[in-house]
């Protein structure tokens, strides 16, 4: 970003059951950049939107609305990363760039896709707070969830039904292989050093499509808890 350009705007997008307030430490590390957090449908009283494409359209509209002439960088983690990738594929002109930490890419990574699809089916079949909590432990890691503050834990408990209802929509996300041959706009994708091999495979496939790929040491899937400072530094370097 040149010195003459308008300062960038970051739009943070949270994942399944993830408290948006967890992005605050990252924002504090980037004081020269404006930032907003998009609370996804189904959370904080917002009406649910079952179709991931429709969510991506809403997010693109939000980015356009808040841009005010500034270049917009969308920063998504987990489900928010999948939405960020969806916006980049459906509305590339809205964004200056996108940062995704461990998005889904559908059947293009079959092991991860099968695991998320099975989790979504189990949540839909027997939706209970206990089942939702178990899914989040598998998704983010028990240690990372325990390291969250009480507000984050309460947010997940309060939205257990949304967790149960929305995972199938993420499992249904299935970009075509040809869509991942030349990604636009600029794209940084990150993966935790502690994450499963299939997560690293997603990063490799996105890198082949033109994304910059970086491994975050000491992190797993829940990067905003595991390594927020390292994540913030990568975002700053990417925008600069």
ZADRENMAR-976545 format. One line per field, with one value per residue (C-alpha): residue number from 1; residue in one letter; x, y, z. Coordinates in steps of 0.1 Angstrom, whole numbers, plus 5000, padded with zeros to 4 digits. Example, Ala and Ser with C-alpha at 12.3 -4.5 7.8 and 13.67 -1.06 7.14 Angstrom:
# ZADRENMAR-976545
num	[1_2] $
residu	[A_S] $
X	[5123_5137] $
Y	[4955_4989] $
Z	[5078_5071] $
***
This chain:
# ZADRENMAR-976545
num	[1_2_3_4_5_6_7_8_9_10_11_12_13_14_15_16_17_18_19_20_21_22_23_24_25_26_27_28_29_30_31_32_33_34_35_36_37_38_39_40_41_42_43_44_45_46_47_48_49_50_51_52_53_54_55_56_57_58_59_60_61_62_63_64_65_66_67_68_69_70_71_72_73_74_75_76_77_78_79_80_81_82_83_84_85_86_87_88_89_90_91_92_93_94_95_96_97_98_99_100_101_102_103_104_105_106_107_108_109_110_111_112_113_114_115_116_117_118_119_120_121_122_123_124_125_126_127_128_129_130_131_132_133_134_135_136_137_138_139_140_141_142_143_144_145_146_147_148_149_150_151_152_153_154_155_156_157_158_159_160_161_162_163_164_165_166_167_168_169_170_171_172_173_174_175_176_177_178_179_180_181_182_183_184_185_186_187_188_189_190_191_192_193_194_195_196_197_198_199_200_201_202_203_204_205_206_207_208_209_210_211_212_213_214_215_216_217_218_219_220_221_222_223_224_225_226_227_228_229_230_231_232_233_234_235_236_237_238_239_240] $
residu	[X_X_X_X_X_X_X_X_X_X_X_X_X_X_X_X_X_X_X_X_X_X_X_X_X_X_X_X_X_X_X_X_X_X_X_X_X_X_X_X_X_X_X_X_X_X_X_X_X_X_X_X_X_X_X_X_X_X_X_X_X_X_X_X_X_X_X_X_X_X_X_X_X_X_X_X_X_X_X_X_X_X_X_X_X_X_X_X_X_X_X_X_X_X_X_X_X_X_X_X_X_X_X_X_X_X_X_X_X_X_X_X_X_X_X_X_X_X_X_X_X_X_X_X_X_X_X_X_X_X_X_X_X_X_X_X_X_X_X_X_X_X_X_X_X_X_X_X_X_X_X_X_X_X_X_X_X_X_X_X_X_X_X_X_X_X_X_X_X_X_X_X_X_X_X_X_X_X_X_X_X_X_X_X_X_X_X_X_X_X_X_X_X_X_X_X_X_X_X_X_X_X_X_X_X_X_X_X_X_X_X_X_X_X_X_X_X_X_X_X_X_X_X_X_X_X_X_X_X_X_X_X_X_X_X_X_X_X_X_X] $
X	[5000_5015_5018_4995_4968_4938_4945_4931_4901_4901_4869_4872_4849_4846_4841_4815_4808_4836_4832_4840_4856_4886_4898_4903_4939_4947_4932_4952_4984_4974_4966_4971_4944_4907_4889_4853_4840_4811_4788_4776_4739_4725_4746_4737_4701_4707_4684_4701_4710_4713_4730_4767_4765_4739_4760_4789_4767_4757_4793_4803_4776_4788_4823_4812_4790_4817_4846_4841_4867_4892_4908_4891_4910_4888_4904_4886_4893_4878_4843_4851_4880_4857_4833_4863_4872_4836_4835_4868_4854_4819_4828_4865_4862_4849_4882_4917_4928_4918_4935_4922_4932_4924_4894_4874_4877_4850_4858_4890_4904_4884_4896_4888_4855_4844_4852_4833_4803_4801_4802_4775_4753_4757_4749_4718_4706_4709_4712_4720_4744_4766_4769_4777_4804_4819_4821_4838_4864_4872_4873_4893_4910_4902_4933_4926_4890_4900_4924_4896_4882_4848_4830_4841_4830_4796_4792_4796_4772_4746_4748_4749_4718_4734_4765_4743_4724_4751_4779_4761_4761_4799_4802_4782_4807_4823_4843_4851_4888_4889_4879_4911_4935_4941_4928_4918_4922_4955_4952_4972_4963_4977_4979_4989_5021_5001_4971_4963_4980_4948_4948_4984_4972_4945_4972_4993_4964_4956_4993_4992_4962_4983_4978_5007_5009_5024_5027_5021_5044_5027_4992_4964_4931_4921_4948_4931_4937_4969_4990_4972_5004_5020_4988_4986_5022_5015_4984_5005_5032_5007_4990_5022] $
Y	[5000_5033_5062_5083_5057_5059_5038_5003_4990_4956_4936_4907_4877_4851_4814_4790_4797_4822_4854_4884_4902_4878_4900_4930_4921_4918_4952_4968_4956_4975_5009_5027_5006_5011_4979_4965_4931_4916_4896_4868_4858_4837_4855_4883_4882_4885_4863_4831_4826_4789_4794_4802_4820_4843_4850_4858_4882_4899_4902_4917_4943_4951_4956_4979_4999_5005_5011_5048_5050_5029_4996_4968_4937_4909_4888_4856_4827_4792_4796_4833_4823_4801_4831_4853_4828_4827_4865_4866_4841_4858_4895_4900_4937_4945_4936_4948_4916_4887_4869_4834_4812_4776_4779_4750_4742_4715_4682_4696_4685_4653_4643_4677_4679_4645_4653_4686_4670_4642_4668_4689_4658_4648_4683_4684_4650_4656_4693_4699_4722_4692_4682_4717_4720_4687_4699_4731_4712_4691_4721_4745_4722_4718_4736_4766_4768_4767_4796_4818_4844_4840_4862_4839_4808_4824_4835_4799_4785_4812_4804_4766_4763_4784_4761_4731_4747_4762_4736_4718_4750_4752_4716_4723_4749_4734_4757_4743_4734_4759_4787_4781_4784_4822_4838_4874_4897_4893_4865_4855_4822_4809_4776_4767_4746_4724_4719_4686_4677_4683_4719_4723_4707_4734_4761_4743_4741_4778_4787_4769_4791_4822_4829_4837_4809_4812_4788_4803_4787_4775_4779_4755_4763_4789_4814_4844_4826_4806_4833_4866_4887_4865_4866_4904_4908_4887_4908_4940_4926_4915_4949_4969] $
Z	[5000_4990_5014_4992_4992_5016_5048_5044_5062_5077_5080_5104_5100_5128_5125_5139_5175_5177_5196_5174_5203_5200_5170_5194_5203_5165_5158_5186_5170_5138_5152_5118_5101_5106_5113_5116_5126_5107_5130_5109_5104_5132_5159_5183_5172_5135_5113_5102_5065_5056_5022_5023_4990_5004_5034_5011_4992_5024_5035_5001_5004_5039_5027_4999_5023_5049_5024_5020_4994_5013_5001_5020_5033_5045_5073_5081_5105_5102_5089_5084_5062_5041_5037_5028_5000_4989_4986_4967_4942_4939_4943_4937_4928_4963_4980_4978_4994_5016_5045_5053_5081_5073_5051_5036_4999_4997_4981_4967_5000_5006_5040_5056_5036_5048_5084_5084_5065_5091_5119_5103_5099_5135_5147_5126_5137_5174_5182_5218_5237_5245_5209_5199_5225_5214_5178_5188_5208_5178_5155_5176_5201_5238_5250_5227_5239_5275_5269_5258_5282_5298_5272_5244_5262_5270_5234_5222_5248_5239_5202_5204_5182_5155_5157_5152_5123_5102_5098_5071_5050_5053_5044_5013_5001_4970_4947_4913_4907_4878_4902_4922_4893_4894_4926_4926_4945_4964_4989_5020_5035_5067_5085_5120_5125_5149_5125_5107_5075_5055_5066_5053_5021_5017_5021_4994_4970_4975_4970_4937_4928_4935_4972_4995_5021_5055_5085_5119_5145_5177_5163_5155_5140_5166_5156_5173_5206_5198_5181_5177_5176_5149_5129_5132_5120_5089_5081_5085_5062_5036_5035_5035] $
***
